[in-house]
């Protein structure tokens, strides 16, 4: 990877919509109810939502520069213990983005506000967390890639359940794109741009890196702790082409000598 290539991808993301923090959008009661239906159909349950996030993190872990960026922000970011909580918290933020939550019996209950824009701004944006040392902001490039993989994971798992509703997928995409944009990050309104960027990242930034393999192994451990059946083969089936090639060569063959993160 050259700096010139990385800069080219970053400039591409800078052409997307967003980039200014605006907070959650105003929605009517009818719009909110429709978004709840979209969310409940696609995010379904606490376990299903966590399964979505396990897939999305697996895709993130195929890109060494993004892992290194995260480790600069927080050393040990993808250790088993931290990743365990990250999967739970990120899943919660994403289903709540569709105006519902789960009660103590895992039954869906309605919400009137969505926390996602504020969470992204406080945890990843320029607004520091009170009484905590400031962290570098996650790059627009890494965020755009990760969000695109969350959306891919939602649709990948929905299709496995027999849901192939393009209008539903488009509504889901546009809502998440809008929330990410209003959180101060750049993300395209045009789905084709998000897909094209993800393929370019995979083509040029995926790599044979011990940190990738360590993170993937930690991910499988986290799935076990969450009592979610997730095999290496299921992960491979989701990953983008170059990520999949590296994953299959090491993780499926069980021939890596990399040491897991503590």
Secondary structure, DSSP 8 states (H G I E B T S, - for coil): --HHHHHHHHHHHHTSSB-SB--S----HHHHHHHHHHHHHHH-SHHHHHHHHHHHHHHHTTBHHHHHHHHHHSTTTTSHHHHHHHHHHHHHHHHHTTTEEE-TTS-EEE-S---HHHHHHHHHSSS--TTS-------HHHHHHHHHHHHHHHHHHHHHTT---HHHHHHHHHHHHHHHHHBT-B--SSHHHHHHHHHHHHHHHB---HHHHHHHHHHHHHHHHTT----HHHHHHHS-HHHHHHHIIIIITT--------
